[in-house]
């Protein structure tokens, strides 16, 4: 057996960040479009620019994370219903350091994504196999947009995260096959 041919539960899953222009799912596209509509001439909008009305189409699929001490920690400020169901817990008010202590692998994945969005100030999408295993999980793939927020173009103080979980990675299908599914 080749070195990298480990059974899937033991194989390390590495997702590569992609451009938000490449969003595939409707909720993620909606979140990205809304975020862009708020940017104007700025690199990213402020947290105060977000409105419930503007986020209505993707609100259940989003999370708002506050940046604590320039990235020393992150705190969940809003957690949409779809995200609560996906993680089978209500984590509003919880910090990433608590997740790292309880579930180190998941905590490391979250911190890496949040640190990237905060430190670069650039939006990105991650998609691929779900990196955490929850009992009875039926969704095995995700697409998640990480969208920075801040009062000025140099400091990210919140993250808007819009994500979905799906049973199959349809984004690997050709345009022709996707059109056939839509019929």
C-alpha positions as CSV (number, residue, x, y, z in Angstrom):
1,X,0.0,0.0,0.0
2,X,1.4,3.4,-0.9
3,X,2.3,5.8,2.0
4,X,-0.6,8.1,1.3
5,X,-3.2,5.4,0.7
6,X,-4.4,5.2,4.3
7,X,-8.0,4.4,5.0
8,X,-10.0,7.7,4.9
9,X,-10.6,8.1,8.7
10,X,-6.8,8.0,9.2
11,X,-5.8,10.1,6.2
12,X,-5.0,13.7,7.0
13,X,-7.4,16.0,5.0
14,X,-6.0,19.2,3.6
15,X,-8.3,21.7,2.0
16,X,-6.9,24.5,-0.1
17,X,-8.3,28.0,0.1
18,X,-9.9,29.2,-3.1
19,X,-11.3,32.5,-4.3
20,X,-14.8,33.6,-3.2
21,X,-15.4,34.1,-7.0
22,X,-15.6,30.3,-7.1
23,X,-18.5,29.9,-4.6
24,X,-20.7,26.9,-5.7
25,X,-23.6,26.7,-3.3
26,X,-26.5,29.2,-3.2
27,X,-26.1,30.1,0.5
28,X,-22.4,30.7,0.2
29,X,-22.8,32.7,-3.0
30,X,-25.5,34.8,-1.3
31,X,-23.3,35.5,1.7
32,X,-20.3,36.5,-0.5
33,X,-22.5,38.8,-2.7
34,X,-23.9,40.5,0.4
35,X,-20.5,41.0,1.9
36,X,-19.2,42.4,-1.4
37,X,-22.2,44.8,-1.5
38,X,-21.2,46.2,1.8
39,X,-17.5,46.7,0.9
40,X,-17.9,49.7,-1.3
41,X,-14.4,51.2,-1.8
42,X,-13.1,49.4,1.3
43,X,-11.3,46.1,1.5
44,X,-14.0,44.7,3.8
45,X,-17.1,46.1,5.6
46,X,-17.5,46.7,9.3
47,X,-19.4,44.4,11.6
48,X,-21.8,47.3,12.2
49,X,-22.7,47.3,8.5
50,X,-24.4,43.9,8.7
51,X,-28.2,43.9,9.0
52,X,-30.6,41.0,9.7
53,X,-32.6,42.0,6.6
54,X,-29.6,41.9,4.4
55,X,-28.5,38.5,5.8
56,X,-32.0,36.9,5.8
57,X,-31.2,34.6,2.8
58,X,-28.2,33.0,4.5
59,X,-28.6,33.9,8.2
60,X,-29.2,30.3,9.3
61,X,-26.0,29.2,7.6
62,X,-23.7,31.9,9.1
63,X,-21.5,32.4,12.1
64,X,-20.1,35.7,13.3
65,X,-16.9,35.4,15.2
66,X,-15.2,38.2,17.2
67,X,-11.5,38.6,17.1
68,X,-10.0,38.8,20.6
69,X,-6.6,40.5,21.3
70,X,-5.6,40.6,17.6
71,X,-6.1,36.9,17.1
72,X,-5.0,35.5,20.5
73,X,-8.5,34.0,20.6
74,X,-11.8,34.1,18.8
75,X,-15.3,34.2,20.3
76,X,-18.6,33.0,18.6
77,X,-21.0,36.0,18.7
78,X,-23.8,34.7,16.4
79,X,-24.4,31.1,15.4
80,X,-27.1,30.3,12.8
81,X,-29.5,27.4,13.2
82,X,-27.9,25.3,10.4
83,X,-24.5,25.7,12.0
84,X,-25.9,24.7,15.4
85,X,-27.4,21.6,13.9
86,X,-24.3,20.7,12.0
87,X,-22.1,20.9,15.1
88,X,-24.9,19.5,17.4
89,X,-24.2,22.2,19.9
90,X,-25.0,25.8,20.7
91,X,-21.6,27.5,20.8
92,X,-22.5,31.2,21.0
93,X,-20.1,32.8,23.6
94,X,-17.6,29.9,23.3
95,X,-14.0,30.8,22.5
96,X,-11.7,28.8,20.1
97,X,-9.3,28.1,23.0
98,X,-12.1,26.1,24.7
99,X,-12.6,24.2,21.5
100,X,-8.9,23.5,21.2
101,X,-8.9,22.1,24.7
102,X,-11.9,19.9,24.1
103,X,-11.3,18.9,20.5
104,X,-7.7,19.7,19.5
105,X,-7.9,18.7,15.9
106,X,-11.1,20.7,15.2
107,X,-9.7,23.7,17.2
108,X,-6.5,23.7,15.1
109,X,-8.6,23.7,11.9
110,X,-10.8,26.5,13.1
111,X,-7.8,28.6,14.3
112,X,-5.9,28.2,11.1
113,X,-8.8,29.4,9.0
114,X,-9.7,32.3,11.3
115,X,-6.0,33.3,11.5
116,X,-5.7,33.3,7.7
117,X,-8.8,35.5,7.3
118,X,-7.7,37.9,10.1
119,X,-4.1,38.2,9.2
120,X,-4.5,38.7,5.4
121,X,-7.8,40.6,5.5
122,X,-8.7,38.6,2.4
123,X,-11.9,36.6,1.9
124,X,-11.6,32.9,0.8
125,X,-13.5,29.7,0.5
126,X,-12.6,26.3,1.9
127,X,-14.4,23.2,0.6
128,X,-13.9,19.5,0.8
129,X,-14.4,16.7,3.2
130,X,-15.6,17.6,6.7
131,X,-12.6,17.6,8.9
132,X,-14.5,16.5,12.1
133,X,-16.5,13.4,12.8
134,X,-19.7,13.7,14.7
135,X,-21.8,10.6,15.5
136,X,-24.6,10.0,13.0
137,X,-23.2,12.5,10.6
138,X,-24.9,12.3,7.2
139,X,-23.2,15.4,5.6
140,X,-19.6,14.6,4.6
141,X,-18.6,17.7,2.6
142,X,-18.6,21.4,3.2
143,X,-18.2,24.8,1.4
144,X,-17.4,27.6,3.7
145,X,-16.7,31.3,3.0
146,X,-14.5,33.2,5.5
147,X,-15.2,37.0,5.1
148,X,-13.3,39.6,7.1
149,X,-15.0,42.5,8.9
150,X,-13.4,45.6,10.4
151,X,-13.8,49.3,11.2
152,X,-10.9,50.1,8.9
153,X,-9.0,48.4,6.1
154,X,-6.0,47.4,8.3
155,X,-7.7,45.6,11.2
156,X,-10.0,42.6,11.1
157,X,-12.1,42.6,14.3
158,X,-14.8,40.1,13.2
159,X,-15.3,37.3,10.7
160,X,-18.5,36.6,8.8
161,X,-18.5,32.9,8.0
162,X,-21.1,31.3,5.7
163,X,-21.1,27.6,5.3
164,X,-23.1,24.6,4.2
165,X,-22.7,20.9,4.6
166,X,-23.8,18.5,1.9
167,X,-23.7,14.7,1.4
168,X,-21.9,14.7,-2.0
169,X,-19.3,17.0,-3.5
170,X,-21.3,18.2,-6.5
171,X,-18.6,20.9,-7.3
172,X,-16.5,18.2,-8.8
173,X,-19.1,17.5,-11.5
174,X,-18.7,19.0,-15.0
175,X,-21.0,21.8,-16.2
176,X,-22.7,19.3,-18.5
177,X,-23.5,17.0,-15.6
178,X,-24.7,19.8,-13.5
179,X,-27.1,20.9,-16.2
180,X,-28.4,17.4,-16.5
181,X,-29.1,17.3,-12.8
182,X,-31.1,20.6,-13.1
183,X,-33.6,19.1,-15.6
